[in-house]
């Protein structure tokens, strides 16, 4: 398998986590989203992913896009170790938490949106980051309520079972921290993050561990 990824992309990190957790070998192809106006806009990459985003997974002759679809594909093809519970209600809950991140939080704060706000609509850097923090905070508040439900015993979003919810949550928290979101209001999410980052699948795929990560911190 081959994965087109960017070290700091939360969507790409989701897929890296799932691949590592399932013990699947993958060849990484870095796609720098900022260099030369964004390598994702190159015709060669657009031929694989017409939307010009990461990740893109190639498995044999199959080209797969969209991180949640890729997670589902990996779960179907490599069901163990599982990232979805067997119980239909728990499966729906795991998907709902993951989709809250992938569909309600991430689309409003990804690079394309933030760039459009600044370069096309003339929104200044402070207002742009205020936009980011507003929508991320709203989403994380909902996730905190959903996870800190009566009877929750941890250590993961669905108690002892690692699921899509955790795979999506940890990259989103990393992203939020970069933009100065105060995460102290989300103690349950923080506890889940701590538990997940203790696992090799999360730690080994973190942005700073990627081959395309810069040697010095970047903004």
C-alpha positions in Angstrom: 0.0 0.0 0.0 1.0 3.6 -0.6 -0.2 6.6 1.3 0.0 10.2 0.1 0.2 12.2 3.3 1.3 15.5 4.9 2.9 15.4 8.3 0.5 17.9 9.9 -2.7 16.9 8.1 -5.1 15.7 10.7 -7.0 13.7 8.1 -3.8 11.9 6.9 -2.9 11.2 10.5 -6.2 9.4 11.0 -5.2 7.0 8.3 -1.6 6.6 9.5 -3.0 5.6 13.0 -5.3 3.0 11.6 -2.6 1.5 9.4 -0.2 1.3 12.3 -2.8 -0.1 14.7 -3.6 -2.9 12.2 0.1 -3.6 11.6 -0.1 -2.8 7.9 3.0 -1.7 6.0 2.7 1.4 3.8 5.0 3.4 1.6 4.6 7.1 2.5 4.6 9.8 -0.2 4.8 13.3 1.3 2.6 16.0 -0.3 3.6 19.4 1.0 0.5 21.5 1.3 2.4 24.8 1.5 5.5 24.5 -0.6 5.4 26.1 -4.1 1.8 27.1 -3.5 0.9 23.5 -2.5 2.0 20.3 -4.1 -1.5 19.0 -3.9 -2.4 21.2 -6.8 0.1 19.5 -9.2 -1.5 17.9 -12.1 0.1 14.5 -11.2 -1.5 14.5 -7.8 -4.9 15.9 -9.0 -4.9 12.8 -11.3 -5.1 10.7 -8.2 -7.2 13.0 -6.0 -9.2 15.5 -8.1 -10.1 17.5 -4.9 -6.4 18.1 -4.3 -6.4 17.1 -0.6 -4.7 14.4 1.5 -4.8 11.6 2.2 -4.9 9.3 -0.8 -4.4 5.6 -0.3 -3.3 3.2 -3.1 -3.9 -0.5 -2.6 -3.0 -2.4 -5.7 -5.0 -0.9 -8.5 -7.4 0.8 -6.2 -7.1 4.6 -5.5 -9.0 5.6 -2.4 -9.7 9.1 -1.0 -11.4 10.6 2.0 -10.0 9.5 5.4 -13.3 8.1 6.8 -13.9 6.1 3.7 -10.3 4.8 3.9 -10.8 3.8 7.6 -14.0 1.9 6.6 -12.1 0.2 3.8 -9.2 -0.9 6.1 -11.8 -2.1 8.6 -13.5 -4.2 6.0 -10.3 -5.6 4.5 -8.4 -6.0 7.7 -11.0 -6.4 10.5 -8.5 -7.4 13.2 -7.6 -5.6 15.4 -10.9 -3.9 15.2 -11.6 -0.2 15.2 -15.3 -0.6 15.3 -17.3 -2.5 17.9 -19.5 -5.4 16.9 -22.6 -4.1 18.7 -24.6 -2.0 16.1 -25.4 0.8 18.7 -21.8 1.1 19.7 -20.7 1.1 16.0 -23.1 3.9 15.4 -21.8 5.8 18.4 -18.2 5.4 17.3 -19.1 6.6 13.8 -21.1 9.5 15.1 -18.2 10.8 17.2 -15.8 10.4 14.3 -18.2 12.2 11.9 -18.6 15.0 14.4 -14.9 15.7 13.9 -14.6 14.9 10.2 -17.8 16.6 9.1 -18.7 19.3 11.7 -15.3 20.5 13.0 -12.6 19.8 10.4 -14.3 21.3 7.3 -14.6 24.7 8.9 -10.9 24.9 10.0 -8.9 23.1 7.3 -6.2 24.9 5.3 -8.4 25.6 2.3 -11.0 27.4 4.3 -8.5 29.4 6.3 -6.7 30.4 3.2 -9.9 31.5 1.5 -10.9 33.6 4.5 -7.6 35.4 4.4 -6.7 35.7 0.7 -10.1 36.0 -0.9 -12.4 37.5 1.8 -9.7 39.7 3.3 -10.0 38.4 6.8 -7.0 39.3 8.9 -4.9 36.7 10.8 -6.4 37.5 14.2 -10.0 37.2 12.8 -9.1 34.0 10.9 -7.7 32.4 14.1 -10.8 33.6 16.0 -12.9 31.8 13.4 -10.9 28.7 13.9 -11.1 28.7 17.7 -14.8 29.4 17.7 -15.8 26.4 15.5 -13.3 24.0 17.1 -14.4 25.0 20.6 -18.0 24.4 19.7 -17.3 21.0 18.3 -15.1 20.0 21.2 -17.7 21.1 23.7 -20.2 18.7 22.1 -17.6 15.9 22.1 -16.8 16.5 25.8 -20.5 16.1 26.6 -20.8 13.0 24.4 -17.8 11.2 25.9 -18.2 12.3 29.6 -21.6 10.5 29.7 -22.8 8.8 32.9 -21.1 5.5 33.2 -18.1 6.4 31.1 -15.0 4.6 32.5 -12.4 5.2 29.8 -9.7 5.1 28.9 -11.0 5.7 25.3 -14.0 7.5 23.9 -16.0 4.2 24.0 -14.5 3.0 27.3 -12.0 0.2 26.8 -12.5 -0.1 23.0 -10.3 1.9 20.7 -12.5 3.1 17.8 -12.7 5.5 14.9 -13.7 8.1 17.5 -10.2 8.1 19.0 -8.5 7.9 15.7 -10.2 11.1 14.7 -10.0 12.8 18.0 -6.3 12.8 18.7 -5.3 14.6 15.4 -8.0 17.2 16.0 -6.7 18.0 19.5 -3.2 18.3 18.1 -4.5 20.7 15.5 -6.5 22.7 18.1 -3.5 23.1 20.4 -1.5 24.5 17.5 -4.0 27.3 17.1 -4.1 28.1 20.8 -7.5 26.5 21.7 -7.7 26.3 25.5 -8.2 22.6 26.1 -8.5 22.8 29.8 -12.3 22.9 29.4 -12.2 19.4 28.0 -10.8 17.1 30.8 -12.4 13.9 29.4 -11.0 14.5 25.9 -7.6 15.3 27.5 -7.7 12.0 29.4 -8.6 10.1 26.2 -5.7 11.9 24.4 -3.2 10.9 27.1 -4.3 7.2 26.9 -4.1 7.1 23.1 -0.7 8.8 22.9 0.7 6.0 25.1 -0.1 3.6 22.3 2.6 3.0 19.6 0.1 3.4 16.8 -0.5 7.0 17.9 2.9 7.9 19.0 4.8 6.5 16.0 2.5 8.2 13.5 2.5 11.7 15.2 3.4 14.6 13.0 6.8 15.2 14.4 7.7 11.6 13.7 7.0 11.8 10.0 9.7 11.9 7.3 8.5 15.2 5.9 8.3 17.0 9.3 10.7 19.9 9.5 13.7 19.6 11.9 12.7 22.9 13.5 9.2 23.8 14.8 7.1 25.7 12.2 4.0 27.8 12.6 
